[in-house]
């Protein structure tokens, strides 16, 4: 499932291509025909993201709300747009470009109150200016649940997925199984600031990179990572491979219905000592 930086990048891409312009809309698949008919010929005045939710604003007509889920994706192209295939849930087009949405978990036209209800049930998003990390810490600090599980709960923290979860815990030397209530506030503040920086860079580069300069392939003389997710990381999907910092084999275990990755040496049980000096 795409992580929050991808959705914010999509919001920026839609804003750049369609912002302030009359947009043609259609649903070749047919599942969004009614909504597309209402949006067709309207001006897209804004695009924004919150966590893994994308909102495309069409003034009084409402908001196209998209959640990509596990297999959803957008494809962009230059105009004029070619004929759409029957798998396209929503096509948005202008004279010089188009965007095709396929396979989303959700695609609907919603009102302002319905949009606000989605915001209200989500936790703060490190990529949304003004979102308060205190809201997330207030829930984390009262919970006996493992911190690694809490970080994936979108009601606690919006936009963080499996990659950012594993990497931010490693970068701050935090035991992923530490109960949320045992996490000191200064460590949480450092983790939040790190997520803000990492995810902003993810929006800029459209990939997730979390390693320091001294741990890049060039610096270490190692092959670059080859993975569908791209980017250089410390522990994510590196099961049984040596930790880039200490050489210990990276471990994995299912947690919160996702595979968790961590280094047992750099993140020993009950550890909360930040390695932010290194990361």
C-alpha positions as CSV (number, residue, x, y, z in Angstrom):
1,X,0.0,0.0,0.0
2,X,1.4,3.4,-0.9
3,X,2.7,5.4,2.1
4,X,1.7,9.0,2.8
5,X,4.5,10.7,0.9
6,X,3.1,9.1,-2.3
7,X,-0.4,10.5,-1.7
8,X,1.0,14.0,-1.0
9,X,3.0,13.7,-4.2
10,X,-0.1,12.7,-6.1
11,X,-1.9,15.8,-4.7
12,X,0.9,18.0,-5.9
13,X,0.9,16.3,-9.3
14,X,-2.9,16.8,-9.7
15,X,-2.6,20.4,-8.6
16,X,0.1,21.1,-11.1
17,X,-1.8,19.4,-14.0
18,X,-5.3,20.4,-13.3
19,X,-5.3,23.2,-10.7
20,X,-7.5,26.1,-11.7
21,X,-8.5,24.5,-14.9
22,X,-11.7,23.0,-16.3
23,X,-11.4,19.2,-16.2
24,X,-13.0,16.6,-18.3
25,X,-14.0,13.5,-16.2
26,X,-15.2,10.1,-17.1
27,X,-15.4,6.6,-15.7
28,X,-14.8,4.0,-18.4
29,X,-15.1,1.2,-15.9
30,X,-18.6,2.6,-14.9
31,X,-18.2,2.4,-11.1
32,X,-17.8,6.1,-10.8
33,X,-20.0,7.2,-13.6
34,X,-22.4,9.4,-11.6
35,X,-19.6,11.2,-9.8
36,X,-17.6,11.7,-13.0
37,X,-20.7,13.2,-14.7
38,X,-21.0,15.8,-11.9
39,X,-17.3,16.7,-12.0
40,X,-17.1,16.8,-15.8
41,X,-16.6,20.3,-17.0
42,X,-15.9,21.7,-13.5
43,X,-12.8,23.5,-12.3
44,X,-10.5,21.7,-10.0
45,X,-9.6,24.4,-7.4
46,X,-7.4,22.4,-5.1
47,X,-5.9,19.0,-4.2
48,X,-4.7,17.8,-0.8
49,X,-3.8,14.7,1.1
50,X,-4.2,13.5,4.7
51,X,-2.4,10.3,5.4
52,X,-3.4,7.8,2.7
53,X,-6.4,9.8,1.6
54,X,-6.4,12.0,-1.5
55,X,-9.0,14.8,-1.9
56,X,-9.5,16.7,-5.2
57,X,-11.7,19.8,-4.8
58,X,-14.3,20.9,-7.3
59,X,-15.8,23.8,-5.4
60,X,-19.6,23.5,-4.7
61,X,-19.7,20.2,-6.6
62,X,-17.7,18.5,-3.8
63,X,-14.6,16.5,-3.4
64,X,-13.4,13.4,-5.2
65,X,-12.1,11.2,-2.4
66,X,-9.6,8.5,-3.3
67,X,-8.0,5.8,-1.2
68,X,-5.7,3.6,-3.3
69,X,-5.7,0.7,-0.9
70,X,-3.4,-2.2,-1.8
71,X,-3.5,-2.2,-5.6
72,X,-4.8,1.2,-6.6
73,X,-2.6,3.5,-8.7
74,X,-2.7,6.6,-10.9
75,X,-1.1,6.8,-14.3
76,X,-0.3,10.2,-15.9
77,X,0.3,11.1,-19.5
78,X,0.6,13.9,-21.9
79,X,-2.4,15.1,-24.0
80,X,-4.2,14.4,-26.1
81,X,-5.3,11.4,-24.0
82,X,-5.5,8.0,-25.8
83,X,-8.7,5.9,-25.5
84,X,-9.1,4.7,-22.0
85,X,-9.2,1.0,-21.1
86,X,-12.2,-0.6,-19.3
87,X,-10.1,-0.9,-16.1
88,X,-10.0,2.9,-15.6
89,X,-12.2,3.9,-12.6
90,X,-11.7,7.6,-13.2
91,X,-10.1,9.6,-16.0
92,X,-9.4,13.3,-15.5
93,X,-8.2,15.1,-18.6
94,X,-7.1,18.6,-19.7
95,X,-5.7,19.7,-23.1
96,X,-2.1,18.9,-22.2
97,X,-2.4,15.9,-19.9
98,X,-4.5,13.3,-18.2
99,X,-4.6,11.0,-15.1
100,X,-6.1,7.5,-15.0
101,X,-7.1,5.9,-11.7
102,X,-7.2,2.1,-11.6
103,X,-8.1,-0.3,-8.8
104,X,-8.7,2.0,-5.8
105,X,-10.2,0.8,-2.5
106,X,-12.3,3.9,-2.6
107,X,-13.3,6.6,-5.1
108,X,-16.3,8.7,-4.3
109,X,-17.7,12.2,-4.6
110,X,-18.2,13.6,-1.0
111,X,-19.4,16.8,0.6
112,X,-17.5,19.1,2.9
113,X,-18.9,17.5,6.1
114,X,-18.1,14.0,4.8
115,X,-14.6,15.1,4.1
116,X,-14.2,16.6,7.6
117,X,-15.4,13.4,9.1
118,X,-12.5,11.6,7.4
119,X,-10.1,14.2,8.8
120,X,-11.6,13.8,12.2
121,X,-11.0,10.1,12.4
122,X,-7.4,10.3,11.2
123,X,-4.3,11.1,13.4
124,X,-1.9,13.9,12.6
125,X,0.0,13.7,9.4
126,X,3.8,14.6,9.4
127,X,3.3,16.2,6.0
128,X,0.3,18.4,6.8
129,X,1.5,21.8,8.0
130,X,0.1,22.6,11.5
131,X,-0.7,19.0,12.4
132,X,0.1,18.5,16.1
133,X,2.3,15.6,17.2
134,X,0.9,16.0,20.7
135,X,-2.3,14.4,19.4
136,X,-0.5,11.2,18.5
137,X,1.6,11.2,21.6
138,X,-1.5,11.6,23.8
139,X,-2.7,8.2,22.5
140,X,0.6,6.5,22.4
141,X,1.5,7.5,26.0
142,X,-1.7,5.9,27.3
143,X,-1.4,2.6,25.4
144,X,0.0,-0.8,26.4
145,X,0.1,-1.8,22.7
146,X,3.5,-2.2,21.0
147,X,4.8,1.0,19.5
148,X,5.3,-0.7,16.1
149,X,1.6,-1.5,16.0
150,X,0.6,2.0,17.1
151,X,2.6,3.6,14.4
152,X,0.6,1.8,11.7
153,X,-2.8,2.8,13.3
154,X,-4.0,5.6,11.0
155,X,-6.2,6.9,13.9
156,X,-3.0,7.5,15.8
157,X,-0.6,8.7,13.1
158,X,-1.7,9.2,9.5
159,X,0.4,8.4,6.5
160,X,3.1,6.2,8.1
161,X,3.2,2.7,6.6
162,X,5.4,-0.3,6.9
163,X,8.6,1.2,5.5
164,X,8.6,4.4,7.5
165,X,7.5,2.5,10.6
166,X,10.5,0.1,10.5
167,X,13.0,2.8,9.5
168,X,12.1,5.5,12.0
169,X,12.2,2.9,14.9
170,X,15.6,1.8,13.7
171,X,16.9,5.3,13.3
172,X,16.1,6.1,16.9
173,X,17.2,2.8,18.4
174,X,13.7,2.0,19.7
175,X,12.6,-1.5,20.5
176,X,9.5,-2.1,18.2
177,X,7.8,-4.1,20.9
178,X,8.1,-1.3,23.5
179,X,4.7,-0.4,24.9
180,X,3.6,3.0,23.7
181,X,3.2,4.3,27.3
182,X,7.0,3.6,27.9
183,X,8.1,5.9,25.1
184,X,9.6,9.1,26.5
185,X,8.3,12.4,25.1
186,X,11.7,13.6,23.9
187,X,12.2,10.4,21.8
188,X,8.7,10.8,20.3
189,X,9.5,14.5,19.4
190,X,12.7,13.3,17.7
191,X,10.9,10.6,15.8
192,X,8.2,13.0,14.6
193,X,10.8,15.5,13.4
194,X,12.6,12.7,11.6
195,X,9.3,11.6,9.9
196,X,8.6,15.1,8.8
197,X,12.1,15.3,7.2
198,X,12.1,11.8,5.7
199,X,8.6,12.1,4.3
200,X,9.2,15.5,2.8
201,X,12.2,14.1,1.0
202,X,10.1,11.2,-0.1
203,X,7.6,13.6,-1.7
204,X,10.5,15.4,-3.5
205,X,12.2,12.2,-4.8
206,X,9.2,9.9,-5.1
207,X,11.0,7.2,-3.2
208,X,12.0,6.3,0.4
209,X,15.6,6.8,1.4
210,X,16.5,6.5,5.1
211,X,20.2,5.8,5.3
212,X,22.9,8.3,6.2
213,X,25.6,9.3,3.7
214,X,28.1,6.9,5.4
215,X,25.7,3.9,4.8
216,X,24.9,4.5,1.1
217,X,26.1,1.9,-1.4
218,X,28.8,4.2,-2.7
219,X,30.2,4.8,0.8
220,X,30.1,1.2,1.9
221,X,31.1,-0.4,-1.4
222,X,27.9,-2.5,-1.6
223,X,25.4,-3.1,-4.4
224,X,22.4,-0.8,-4.4
225,X,19.1,-2.1,-3.1
226,X,16.8,-3.6,-5.7
227,X,13.2,-3.6,-4.6
228,X,9.8,-2.5,-6.0
229,X,9.7,0.2,-3.3
230,X,13.1,1.6,-4.3
231,X,15.3,3.7,-2.0
232,X,18.1,2.8,0.5
233,X,16.9,1.6,3.9
234,X,18.3,0.1,7.1
235,X,16.0,-2.8,7.9
236,X,12.9,-2.9,5.7
237,X,12.8,-6.2,3.7
238,X,16.4,-6.9,4.7
239,X,15.6,-10.1,6.7
240,X,18.7,-12.2,7.6
241,X,20.9,-9.6,5.9
242,X,23.6,-7.9,8.0
243,X,22.6,-4.6,9.7
244,X,24.3,-1.7,7.9
245,X,25.4,-0.3,11.3
246,X,26.4,-3.3,13.4
247,X,26.4,-6.3,11.2
248,X,23.7,-8.3,13.2
249,X,21.2,-10.2,11.1
250,X,18.0,-8.2,10.6
251,X,15.0,-10.0,11.9
252,X,11.3,-10.1,10.9
253,X,8.1,-11.0,12.6
254,X,4.4,-10.4,11.8
255,X,2.9,-7.5,13.9
256,X,-0.3,-5.7,13.2
257,X,-0.9,-7.9,10.2
258,X,2.3,-6.6,8.5
259,X,5.9,-7.9,8.5
260,X,8.0,-5.9,11.0
261,X,11.8,-5.6,10.4
262,X,14.3,-4.6,13.1
263,X,17.9,-5.1,14.3
264,X,18.0,-6.8,17.7
265,X,21.4,-5.2,18.5
266,X,20.6,-1.6,17.5
267,X,17.1,-2.0,18.9
268,X,17.4,-4.2,22.0
269,X,14.4,-5.1,24.1
270,X,12.9,-2.1,25.9
271,X,15.4,0.2,24.3
272,X,14.5,3.9,24.1
273,X,17.9,5.4,23.7
274,X,17.8,7.5,20.5
275,X,20.5,7.0,17.9
276,X,19.4,10.2,16.2
277,X,23.0,11.4,16.5
278,X,23.8,8.8,13.9
279,X,20.6,9.1,12.0
